[in-house]
Amino acid sequence: MAKLVKRKRRRLSFFSKCSIVLTTSLMMWLFVSIFVGSINTSLTIDIQKMNTEVASLKAQNQQLSIDIQTLQNKDRIYTMAADAGLEQNQDNIISVNQGAISEAK
């Protein structure tokens, strides 16, 4: 009769297990550091774009504010009214000064 040969199952040593864990953790750290670094770079670029856009919009708002003040000038309105053939009727002008109403005559 033939002899039955039992094979012993080889177990990993403590050092081998630690080496596998260390290698796996180093690979994961490398992957995460590259991934987070690329996301950080893209977020920084987005922040710079937004800051540039905000500065541009502030300058545009300031220019529009100046244009509004120019268009609201009383003399300009009187000139446009005169060009359109309108005249000021002094009897219809009412001045408001610090809460008191007085009629200009």
Distance bins in CASP14 RR format, pairs under 12 A and 6 or more apart:
PFRMAT RR
TARGET T0000
AUTHOR 0000-0000-0000
RMODE 2
METHOD distances of the structure
MODEL  1
10 16 0 0 0 0 0 1 0 0 0 0 0
11 17 0 0 0 0 1 0 0 0 0 0 0
12 18 0 0 0 0 1 0 0 0 0 0 0
12 19 0 0 0 0 1 0 0 0 0 0 0
12 20 1 0 0 1 0 0 0 0 0 0 0
12 21 0 0 0 0 0 1 0 0 0 0 0
13 19 0 0 0 0 1 0 0 0 0 0 0
13 20 0 0 0 0 0 1 0 0 0 0 0
14 20 0 0 0 0 0 1 0 0 0 0 0
14 21 0 0 0 0 0 1 0 0 0 0 0
15 21 0 0 0 0 0 1 0 0 0 0 0
15 22 0 0 0 0 0 1 0 0 0 0 0
16 22 0 0 0 0 0 1 0 0 0 0 0
16 23 0 0 0 0 0 1 0 0 0 0 0
17 23 0 0 0 0 0 1 0 0 0 0 0
17 24 0 0 0 0 0 1 0 0 0 0 0
18 24 0 0 0 0 0 1 0 0 0 0 0
18 25 0 0 0 0 0 1 0 0 0 0 0
19 25 0 0 0 0 0 1 0 0 0 0 0
19 26 0 0 0 0 0 1 0 0 0 0 0
20 26 0 0 0 0 0 1 0 0 0 0 0
20 27 0 0 0 0 0 1 0 0 0 0 0
21 27 0 0 0 0 0 1 0 0 0 0 0
21 28 0 0 0 0 0 1 0 0 0 0 0
22 28 0 0 0 0 0 1 0 0 0 0 0
22 29 0 0 0 0 0 1 0 0 0 0 0
23 29 0 0 0 0 0 1 0 0 0 0 0
23 30 0 0 0 0 0 1 0 0 0 0 0
24 30 0 0 0 0 0 1 0 0 0 0 0
24 31 0 0 0 0 0 1 0 0 0 0 0
25 31 0 0 0 0 0 1 0 0 0 0 0
25 32 0 0 0 0 0 1 0 0 0 0 0
26 32 0 0 0 0 0 1 0 0 0 0 0
26 33 0 0 0 0 0 1 0 0 0 0 0
27 33 0 0 0 0 0 1 0 0 0 0 0
27 34 0 0 0 0 0 1 0 0 0 0 0
28 34 0 0 0 0 0 1 0 0 0 0 0
28 35 0 0 0 0 0 1 0 0 0 0 0
29 35 0 0 0 0 0 1 0 0 0 0 0
29 36 0 0 0 0 0 1 0 0 0 0 0
30 36 0 0 0 0 0 1 0 0 0 0 0
30 37 0 0 0 0 0 1 0 0 0 0 0
31 37 0 0 0 0 0 1 0 0 0 0 0
31 38 0 0 0 0 0 1 0 0 0 0 0
32 38 0 0 0 0 0 1 0 0 0 0 0
32 39 0 0 0 0 0 1 0 0 0 0 0
32 40 0 0 0 0 0 1 0 0 0 0 0
33 39 0 0 0 0 0 1 0 0 0 0 0
33 40 0 0 0 0 0 1 0 0 0 0 0
34 40 0 0 0 0 0 1 0 0 0 0 0
34 41 0 0 0 0 0 1 0 0 0 0 0
35 41 0 0 0 0 0 1 0 0 0 0 0
35 42 0 0 0 0 0 1 0 0 0 0 0
36 42 0 0 0 0 0 1 0 0 0 0 0
36 43 0 0 0 0 0 1 0 0 0 0 0
37 43 0 0 0 0 1 0 0 0 0 0 0
37 44 0 0 0 0 1 0 0 0 0 0 0
38 44 0 0 0 0 0 1 0 0 0 0 0
38 45 0 0 0 0 0 1 0 0 0 0 0
39 45 0 0 0 0 0 1 0 0 0 0 0
39 46 0 0 0 0 0 1 0 0 0 0 0
40 46 0 0 0 0 0 1 0 0 0 0 0
40 47 0 0 0 0 0 1 0 0 0 0 0
41 47 0 0 0 0 0 1 0 0 0 0 0
41 48 0 0 0 0 0 1 0 0 0 0 0
42 48 0 0 0 0 0 1 0 0 0 0 0
42 49 0 0 0 0 0 1 0 0 0 0 0
43 49 0 0 0 0 0 1 0 0 0 0 0
43 50 0 0 0 0 0 1 0 0 0 0 0
44 50 0 0 0 0 0 1 0 0 0 0 0
44 51 0 0 0 0 0 1 0 0 0 0 0
45 51 0 0 0 0 0 1 0 0 0 0 0
45 52 0 0 0 0 0 1 0 0 0 0 0
46 52 0 0 0 0 0 1 0 0 0 0 0
46 53 0 0 0 0 0 1 0 0 0 0 0
47 53 0 0 0 0 0 1 0 0 0 0 0
47 54 0 0 0 0 0 1 0 0 0 0 0
48 54 0 0 0 0 0 1 0 0 0 0 0
48 55 0 0 0 0 0 1 0 0 0 0 0
49 55 0 0 0 0 0 1 0 0 0 0 0
49 56 0 0 0 0 0 1 0 0 0 0 0
50 56 0 0 0 0 0 1 0 0 0 0 0
50 57 0 0 0 0 0 1 0 0 0 0 0
51 57 0 0 0 0 0 1 0 0 0 0 0
51 58 0 0 0 0 0 1 0 0 0 0 0
52 58 0 0 0 0 0 1 0 0 0 0 0
52 59 0 0 0 0 0 1 0 0 0 0 0
53 59 0 0 0 0 0 1 0 0 0 0 0
53 60 0 0 0 0 0 1 0 0 0 0 0
54 60 0 0 0 0 0 1 0 0 0 0 0
54 61 0 0 0 0 0 1 0 0 0 0 0
55 61 0 0 0 0 0 1 0 0 0 0 0
55 62 0 0 0 0 0 1 0 0 0 0 0
56 62 0 0 0 0 0 1 0 0 0 0 0
56 63 0 0 0 0 0 1 0 0 0 0 0
57 63 0 0 0 0 0 1 0 0 0 0 0
57 64 0 0 0 0 0 1 0 0 0 0 0
58 64 0 0 0 0 0 1 0 0 0 0 0
58 65 0 0 0 0 0 1 0 0 0 0 0
59 65 0 0 0 0 0 1 0 0 0 0 0
59 66 0 0 0 0 0 1 0 0 0 0 0
60 66 0 0 0 0 0 1 0 0 0 0 0
60 67 0 0 0 0 0 1 0 0 0 0 0
61 67 0 0 0 0 0 1 0 0 0 0 0
61 68 0 0 0 0 0 1 0 0 0 0 0
62 68 0 0 0 0 0 1 0 0 0 0 0
62 69 0 0 0 0 0 1 0 0 0 0 0
63 69 0 0 0 0 0 1 0 0 0 0 0
63 70 0 0 0 0 0 1 0 0 0 0 0
64 70 0 0 0 0 0 1 0 0 0 0 0
64 71 0 0 0 0 0 1 0 0 0 0 0
65 71 0 0 0 0 0 1 0 0 0 0 0
65 72 0 0 0 0 0 1 0 0 0 0 0
66 72 0 0 0 0 0 1 0 0 0 0 0
66 73 0 0 0 0 0 1 0 0 0 0 0
67 73 0 0 0 0 0 1 0 0 0 0 0
67 76 0 0 0 0 0 1 0 0 0 0 0
68 76 0 0 0 0 0 1 0 0 0 0 0
69 76 0 0 0 0 0 1 0 0 0 0 0
70 76 1 0 0 1 0 0 0 0 0 0 0
70 77 0 0 0 0 0 1 0 0 0 0 0
71 77 0 0 0 0 1 0 0 0 0 0 0
71 80 0 0 0 0 0 1 0 0 0 0 0
73 79 0 0 0 0 1 0 0 0 0 0 0
73 80 0 0 0 0 0 1 0 0 0 0 0
74 80 0 0 0 0 0 1 0 0 0 0 0
74 81 0 0 0 0 0 1 0 0 0 0 0
74 88 0 0 0 0 0 1 0 0 0 0 0
75 81 0 0 0 0 0 1 0 0 0 0 0
75 82 0 0 0 0 0 1 0 0 0 0 0
76 82 0 0 0 0 0 1 0 0 0 0 0
76 83 0 0 0 0 0 1 0 0 0 0 0
77 83 0 0 0 0 0 1 0 0 0 0 0
77 84 0 0 0 0 0 1 0 0 0 0 0
77 86 0 0 0 0 0 1 0 0 0 0 0
77 88 0 0 0 0 0 1 0 0 0 0 0
78 84 0 0 0 0 0 1 0 0 0 0 0
78 85 0 0 0 0 0 1 0 0 0 0 0
78 86 0 0 0 0 1 0 0 0 0 0 0
78 87 0 0 0 0 0 1 0 0 0 0 0
78 88 1 0 0 1 0 0 0 0 0 0 0
78 93 0 0 0 0 0 1 0 0 0 0 0
79 85 0 0 0 0 0 1 0 0 0 0 0
79 86 0 0 0 0 0 1 0 0 0 0 0
79 88 0 0 0 0 0 1 0 0 0 0 0
80 86 0 0 0 0 1 0 0 0 0 0 0
81 87 1 0 0 1 0 0 0 0 0 0 0
81 88 1 0 0 1 0 0 0 0 0 0 0
81 89 0 0 0 0 0 1 0 0 0 0 0
82 88 0 0 0 0 1 0 0 0 0 0 0
88 104 0 0 0 0 0 1 0 0 0 0 0
89 104 0 0 0 0 0 1 0 0 0 0 0
89 105 0 0 0 0 0 1 0 0 0 0 0
90 103 0 0 0 0 1 0 0 0 0 0 0
90 104 1 0 0 1 0 0 0 0 0 0 0
90 105 1 0 0 1 0 0 0 0 0 0 0
91 103 0 0 0 0 1 0 0 0 0 0 0
91 104 0 0 0 0 1 0 0 0 0 0 0
91 105 1 0 0 1 0 0 0 0 0 0 0
92 103 0 0 0 0 1 0 0 0 0 0 0
92 104 0 0 0 0 1 0 0 0 0 0 0
92 105 0 0 0 0 0 1 0 0 0 0 0
93 101 0 0 0 0 0 1 0 0 0 0 0
93 102 0 0 0 0 0 1 0 0 0 0 0
93 103 1 0 0 1 0 0 0 0 0 0 0
93 104 1 0 1 0 0 0 0 0 0 0 0
93 105 0 0 0 0 1 0 0 0 0 0 0
94 100 0 0 0 0 0 1 0 0 0 0 0
94 101 1 0 0 1 0 0 0 0 0 0 0
94 102 1 0 0 1 0 0 0 0 0 0 0
94 103 1 0 1 0 0 0 0 0 0 0 0
94 104 1 0 0 1 0 0 0 0 0 0 0
94 105 0 0 0 0 0 1 0 0 0 0 0
95 101 1 0 0 1 0 0 0 0 0 0 0
95 102 1 0 1 0 0 0 0 0 0 0 0
95 103 1 0 0 1 0 0 0 0 0 0 0
95 104 1 0 1 0 0 0 0 0 0 0 0
95 105 0 0 0 0 0 1 0 0 0 0 0
96 102 0 0 0 0 1 0 0 0 0 0 0
96 103 0 0 0 0 0 1 0 0 0 0 0
96 104 0 0 0 0 0 1 0 0 0 0 0
97 103 0 0 0 0 0 1 0 0 0 0 0
97 104 0 0 0 0 0 1 0 0 0 0 0
END
